[in-house]
Amino acid sequence: MVEHRSPKPRAGGSSPSTPAIPASKALAAGGKAVAAPSGKAAEAKETKPKVSPFVFFQQVRQEVSKVTWPSRRETVITTIMVFIMVIICAVFFFVVDQAINFIVRFLLGLGS
C-alpha cells in the first residue's frame, strides 16, 4: 500500500486539520447544523413575501435615513483628490506609452 503524505509536512493530515465534529455536538456548542435538502424540501425555493409599492418606498425611506451622508467639505475634498489621482495616472500612462513607443520604434528601425 502507498503511504499518503501531506504536501505540507508540518500541516495536519486532514483538510481542515481539525477533526470533524458530529452535528449533535456542534449544536450543543452553539454551531449551526446544515441538513441536506431532500424530497419536496429540495424542490421548494424559499421566497420572500411580496410587498406593496407603498411599503417598499416606506422601507427605502427608513434605510436612506440610516445613511451617514458626507458633508459638503468632505465631498469637495474627495472630488479634488479624485481629479489629482486622475491627472497623476494620466501623466504616468503617457510617460509609459511614450517609452514603449520609443523602444518599439528603435527596435523596428534596426532592421532598415
C-alpha positions, -999 to 999 in steps of 0.1 A, spaced: 0 0 0 12 35 -8 18 59 20 -1 92 16 19 123 26 6 158 30 20 184 6 28 204 37 46 181 61 40 203 91 3 206 85 -22 181 98 -33 151 79 -68 162 71 -82 192 54 -91 211 75 -66 198 101 -91 198 129 -113 167 132 -149 168 122 -175 174 150 -207 155 149 -238 177 143 -253 170 177 -221 182 195 -219 212 171 -254 223 180 -246 219 217 -215 242 212 -236 268 195 -228 259 159 -254 256 131 -263 223 116 -267 222 79 -291 195 67 -290 183 32 -324 191 15 -343 161 4 -376 154 -14 -400 183 -17 -378 205 5 -351 204 -22 -376 214 -49 -392 242 -29 -374 275 -30 -377 300 -2 -393 332 -15 -399 364 3 -434 376 5 -443 403 -20 -445 438 -7 -468 466 -19 -451 496 -35 -462 519 -6 -445 496 19 -414 493 -3 -409 530 -5 -415 533 32 -387 508 38 -365 527 13 -370 559 33 -361 542 65 -329 528 50 -319 562 35 -324 579 69 -298 555 83 -271 566 58 -244 588 71 -241 614 43 -207 632 38 -205 669 45 -201 694 16 -164 699 27 -157 661 26 -173 658 -8 -153 687 -23 -120 673 -8 -127 638 -21 -136 652 -56 -103 672 -57 -84 641 -46 -100 621 -74 -91 647 -100 -55 648 -87 -52 610 -89 -67 610 -125 -40 636 -135 -12 616 -119 -24 584 -136 -28 602 -170 8 615 -168 21 581 -157 4 563 -186 15 590 -211 52 586 -200 50 547 -201 33 549 -236 60 572 -249 87 550 -235 72 519 -251 67 539 -284 104 549 -284 115 513 -277 93 498 -304 104 524 -330 140 518 -321 137 480 -324 118 483 -357 144 508 -370 172 484 -365 160 463 -394 160 491 -420 
